Amino acid sequence: MLKVLLCLFIFPLMAQNVLVTGGAGFIGSHVCKQLHDQGYTPITYDNLECGLESFVKWGPFVKGDLLDKQTLAATIKKYKPVAVMHLAAAISVRESTDNPSKHYWNNVVGTLSLLDAMREAGCDSLIFSSSCAVYGTPEKLPVVETTPYAPQSPYGRTKQMIETILKDYDDAYDIKTVTLRYFNVNGCDQDSGLYEQRSDQFHLVPLAFNAAFGGDQLKIFGADFPTADGTAIRDYIHVKDIASAHIKSLAYLEKNRRSDHFNLGTGHGFSVKGVLDTIEKITGKTVAADVVSRRPGEPSKIIADITKAKHILEWKPEHSSLENILGSYYHALKQNLLENKP
């Protein structure tokens, strides 16, 4: 017994590895940070098409593409992760309409490549980054996980297809998956300073801050929705809460070995105008904006029911007040501007 204790003291147990595809991206990097904070070693796998290598701070980095099954399998065999967190995807709804081929290859075929690499390497636990886009325009709100699929874009359809594939791989190959359906993610972990940075930005919050600080005028897609102020309502969630749900999902898989799917939102909605008013309050600046036509298939309102995640994952959003989401982003933006000031 003394020899065993001495061995454990001299050679402490190594942290368990978790492979994170898309770990150099905005959400992926926050997931990696929380994995590290919880004692895991995140292994980032990213092709850097959208991610930044400077975002990889908490573990090894492997530059690779989802379609490269050989490199994926070799990476899994090398690091022997207890699970894979799959966040790598093409995510622009508009781009998916203009270039569906890219989204089907990257999202659907890329996920098949990952799943078969996992099979080859003997890894059977996956946490998948899905989207509320699988619901389209739901008939009832808030949206529950049993709401029928009705995606209205190729992007949403890729997520639906992947969810179907995951069920089949569970049935046939016993690969267990927790599927997390994100609602609108933003904010920043202020300890890391990582915030959403894309050269092809299309999300409301970064575009609105850019317009407030003299960038391109923001386009508001529709002000004639059946809402109080005429603009669309969305459920916004802080990226730290998204990351914590991944940790909870990992614990769930380790304990239960059972597949399931969960909404990740707050259960509260804010209109586009409400978001802009809060940004103006925080910054003291006016968001230059112009109203244009609605985008096809745009729901007027979508809000998550998160009861299931609260009860089964024992998760709840703790950082997702609108003021904190926007304030943390603004803090990171200011810090970045100061650090890069000539």
ZAZALUM-739538 format. One line per 10 residues: number of its first residue (from 1); for each residue x, y, z of C-alpha. Coordinates in steps of 0.001 Angstrom, whole numbers, plus 524288, in hexadecimal, padded with zeros to 5 digits. Layout:
NUM) X:Y:Z; ... .
REM end
This chain:
1) 80000:80000:80000; 80B11:80958:80369; 8117C:806A1:7F644; 804B5:809A3:7EF2B; 802FC:8166B:7F66C; 81103:81A37:7F39A; 80F05:8174B:7E533; 802E4:81FC0:7E4E0; 80A32:82AA2:7EBAE; 815F8:829E9:7E2CB .
11) 80E4A:82708:7D665; 80129:82DF0:7D811; 7F5A9:829B1:7CFE5; 7F5E1:83081:7C2C2; 7EA77:83915:7BEF0; 7E09F:832B7:7B5EC; 7E112:83771:7A7DE; 7D55F:83CA4:7A057; 7D634:83F1B:791B0; 7CFB3:84BE5:78DB0 .
21) 7CD42:84DB0:77F34; 7CC3B:85C22:77C33; 7D370:85F06:788D5; 7DA1A:86AF1:782F1; 7CD16:87199:780AB; 7C56C:87AE2:78949; 7BCF5:870D4:7903E; 7C6E6:865D8:78F26; 7D188:86DA3:795F1; 7C86F:87088:7A15A .
31) 7C533:86215:7A241; 7D3CB:85F08:7A28E; 7D5EB:868D2:7AD78; 7CB46:862EA:7B5EC; 7D042:8552D:7B33B; 7DDB1:8599D:7B7ED; 7D7CC:86041:7C3D1; 7D0D8:8537C:7C732; 7DD53:84B78:7C67C; 7DC41:84611:7B8A4 .
41) 7E618:847FE:7ADAA; 7DF5C:84D2A:7A169; 7E53E:848D8:79474; 7E187:852E5:78A2E; 7DF41:84DDC:77C61; 7DCC7:85908:772D2; 7DFEC:85C91:764BD; 7E08E:86B29:7684A; 7D761:86F11:75D4E; 7CFA2:876DC:76750 .
51) 7D6FF:87408:773F5; 7E32D:87AE7:778E9; 7EF3C:873B5:77DA6; 7F0F3:87E6B:787E9; 7E444:87958:78E16; 7EAC7:86C3F:79118; 7F010:86E4C:79EDB; 7EC8E:8629C:7A742; 7F1CE:85684:7A093; 7F7D5:85093:7944D .
61) 7F3EC:85523:786B6; 7F256:84C97:77AAB; 7F01B:853B2:76DE3; 7E731:84B3E:765C3; 7DAAD:84AA0:75DF8; 7CE6F:84306:76163; 7CEF6:83C57:75428; 7DC80:836DB:7573F; 7D831:82A64:75E07; 7E60F:82518:75E8A .
71) 7EB13:830B1:7666E; 7DEFE:8307B:76F0D; 7E0AB:82206:7721E; 7EF43:823C1:7749F; 7EC6B:82F1C:77DDB; 7E246:8274A:7856E; 7EB65:81B86:78659; 7F685:8242B:78B0D; 7EF42:82BB4:79594; 7E502:82172:7994C .
81) 7DA7D:82B61:79D0B; 7CF7C:82754:7A60C; 7C649:82E8D:79CE5; 7C5A7:83747:790EC; 7BF08:84496:79144; 7BB38:847AC:78346; 7B9ED:8564E:780DB; 7C032:85770:7735E; 7B62F:85BC9:76933; 7B2BB:865A4:75EE0 .
91) 7A865:86DD3:765BB; 7A3E4:87901:75D00; 79590:87777:7597F; 796D7:88102:74E42; 7A2F9:87A5E:748D8; 79C5B:86D2E:749E7; 791C6:87225:740A1; 79BB4:877AD:7370A; 7A546:86C52:7380F; 79E68:8604A:73D9B .
101) 7A917:85754:73874; 7B2DB:85CC7:7423D; 7A99C:85A96:74DA1; 7A5B6:84CCB:749EC; 7B3D6:848BB:747BE; 7B93F:84F5F:753D6; 7AE2A:84C9E:75D42; 7A827:83FBD:758FE; 7B345:838CE:751FD; 7BD0A:83E70:75BB7 .
111) 7B53B:838E1:76710; 7B49E:82B8A:7606A; 7C368:82C2D:75F00; 7C4BD:82F4A:76D79; 7BB75:8247A:771AA; 7C27D:81A47:76999; 7CF9E:81EFC:76ECF; 7CA26:81D6A:77C94; 7C5B9:80F99:77957; 7D31A:80C43:773E2 .
121) 7DA07:811DD:77FB6; 7D0D6:80C33:789ED; 7CA81:818B3:78F24; 7BBE7:81797:791A6; 7B79E:82444:79864; 7B400:830BE:79127; 7AE72:83E01:794C5; 7A8D0:84485:788B9; 7A6A9:852EE:78635; 7994E:85408:77FC6 .
131) 79062:85FBF:77E1E; 782B3:864F0:78055; 7829F:86640:77170; 77D95:85832:77110; 77072:85D66:775EB; 76E61:867A9:76B55; 7625B:86FB4:76ED6; 75BDB:8680B:779D1; 74D2D:86895:77BB9; 74E28:8692F:78A89 .
141) 75759:8706B:793C1; 75FA3:86E36:79B57; 765C4:86387:79314; 76706:85621:79963; 7701A:84B67:794BA; 764AF:8436E:78F5D; 760D6:84E66:7860F; 760E7:84899:77845; 76C33:84B66:76F32; 7690F:8564B:76578 .
151) 7760B:85C7E:7614C; 774E4:8676A:75760; 782E1:86843:7527E; 78D36:85ECC:74D9C; 794CC:861C2:75A23; 78950:85D74:7628E; 78753:8517F:75A0D; 7958A:84D76:75BE6; 79386:84DA7:76A96; 78709:845A6:76956 .
161) 78DF8:83BC5:760AA; 7992A:83A87:76A43; 78FDA:83851:7759B; 78986:82D41:76DC4; 796D8:8277B:76A93; 79AA5:827D8:778EF; 78E92:81FFC:77C9A; 79201:815D5:77256; 7A01D:81513:77713; 79B46:8133D:784DF .
171) 7924E:80829:780A6; 79C67:80177:7781C; 7A986:80478:77E77; 7A61C:80893:78C6F; 7ABFA:81637:78AEF; 7A507:81E27:7956C; 7A25C:82C79:792BF; 79D77:83838:79A3F; 79810:841CE:79041; 797B8:8500E:7948E .
181) 78EAD:85903:78CF1; 7944B:866B0:78E6F; 78BF8:872CA:78DCB; 792CE:8801F:78BAF; 7A06C:87FD0:7919F; 7A8F5:88B6D:794FB; 7B05D:891C8:7A02F; 7BE22:88F2A:7A4D3; 7C5AC:888F1:7AFE6; 7CC95:8952F:7B498 .
191) 7D7BF:88D5A:7BAA2; 7DB8A:88892:7AD0F; 7D7F9:8948D:7A50A; 7D337:88BB6:79A11; 7C7C5:8914E:792A4; 7C187:88EAB:78584; 7CA98:892E2:77A87; 7C75E:88F86:76C75; 7CB72:895DA:75FB8; 7BE0D:89221:75A27 .
201) 7B605:8969C:765C2; 7A746:8946A:764D9; 7A298:89419:7730C; 79AB0:89F50:778A2; 7A2AF:8A2B5:784BB; 7B029:8A45B:77E60; 7AA2E:8AB88:772CE; 7A2B5:8B4AC:77BE1; 7AEE7:8B806:783CD; 7B644:8BA39:7771F .
211) 7ABC0:8C3BF:7729A; 7AC1C:8CAD2:77FC4; 7BAA1:8CD49:77E12; 7BA2F:8D2AA:7705C; 7B9E6:8C648:76842; 7B017:8C269:75DF6; 7A205:8C5E4:76088; 79A86:8BAA6:766A3; 78FA3:8B47C:75EA9; 7835E:8B125:76651 .
221) 77C6C:8A686:75EB9; 76E46:8AA1E:760A2; 7670E:8B346:769D7; 75968:8AE5E:766CA; 75936:8A1C8:76EBB; 74D9F:89F6B:777DB; 75583:8A37B:783D1; 75494:8AF2A:78CE6; 75E8C:8B75E:78572; 75DA3:8B083:77847 .
231) 76B11:8AA28:778BC; 76DF4:89BB2:77A2F; 76FB0:895BE:787C0; 77A68:88C0C:78B14; 77F48:884A2:79705; 78D2E:8892C:79A2A; 79669:880EB:7A25E; 7A408:883B3:7A794; 7AF0E:87B8C:7A1EA; 7B39B:877E1:7AFB1 .
241) 7A66C:87181:7B217; 7A78A:86A32:7A539; 7B506:86566:7A941; 7B05A:860FE:7B69D; 7A5A9:858F0:7B01E; 7B04C:85166:7A8FA; 7B6B7:84E0B:7B5F2; 7A99B:849A6:7BB6A; 7A749:84186:7AF28; 7B46C:83AE0:7B0AB .
251) 7B11B:8372A:7BE9F; 7A3C0:8325A:7BA24; 7A9BA:8296E:7AFD5; 7B3F8:82439:7B930; 7A98A:8210A:7C34B; 79E15:81C67:7BAF1; 7A34A:817AF:7ADB6; 796AE:81C51:7A75E; 7941F:8254F:79BD7; 78B4A:83132:79D47 .
261) 78933:83EF9:7980E; 78724:84C04:79EDE; 783AC:85A2A:79C08; 78D90:86449:7A090; 78781:8719E:7A241; 781ED:87985:7AD74; 77345:878D1:7AB6B; 772D2:8878C:7A957; 772D8:88F56:79CC3; 7779B:89CC5:798A7 .
271) 7745F:8A416:78C39; 77E8E:8A958:782E0; 77AD0:8B70F:78717; 77C2F:8B315:7955C; 789F7:8AE2F:792C4; 78D98:8BAE1:78BDB; 787D9:8C336:796D3; 79007:8BBA8:7A0CA; 79C6F:8BD50:798B1; 799EF:8CBE0:797D2 .
281) 797EC:8CC80:7A680; 7A496:8C517:7A927; 7AD10:8CC7E:79F69; 7A6CA:8D9F4:79F63; 7A70C:8D948:7908A; 79C94:8D85E:78628; 79BB4:8CBFE:77E12; 79A5C:8D097:77004; 79003:8C7BF:76A33; 78716:8C6B6:75E77 .
291) 77AF5:8BE46:75D17; 77ABB:8B547:7513F; 771CE:8AA66:74CCB; 7700E:89E24:754D8; 7782A:8924A:75159; 77045:886D2:74BFB; 76B9C:87D49:75657; 76F6C:88606:761B0; 7673C:882CE:76DCC; 761DD:88E77:77521 .
301) 7650D:88864:78246; 76C3D:87C78:78751; 76EB7:87982:795A4; 773B7:86D22:79C0D; 76D55:864C8:7A65B; 77910:8605B:7AE77; 771CA:85841:7B887; 777BE:84B98:7B3A2; 785D5:85078:7B489; 78346:8559E:7C232 .
311) 77DAF:848C1:7C717; 7861D:83EB7:7C00C; 7932A:84596:7BE15; 7918A:84D62:7CAA9; 79574:85956:7C2D0; 79043:86723:7C2D6; 794ED:873EF:7BCCD; 79C1D:87C38:7C6D1; 7A24E:886F1:7BE8B; 797BF:889A7:7B47F .
321) 79152:8967B:7B807; 79134:89EBB:7ABB5; 79937:8A92E:7B2B1; 7A3C8:89F50:7B63D; 7A42B:89948:7A8BA; 7A5D1:8A676:7A223; 7AE21:8AC6F:7ACF6; 7B7F6:8A147:7ACEE; 7B930:8A22E:79E22; 7BB41:8B0E0:79F1B .
331) 7C5B0:8AF15:7A991; 7CD42:8A575:7A114; 7CBD0:8AE33:79533; 7D158:8B9EA:79C87; 7DCAD:8B1EA:7A1CF; 7E001:8AD33:79432; 7DFAF:8BAFD:78ECF; 7E8AB:8BFCD:799A9; 7F252:8B4AE:797D9; 7F311:8B6F5:7892A .
341) 7F39F:8C5C5:789D9; 7FFA6:8CB21:782DA .
REM end
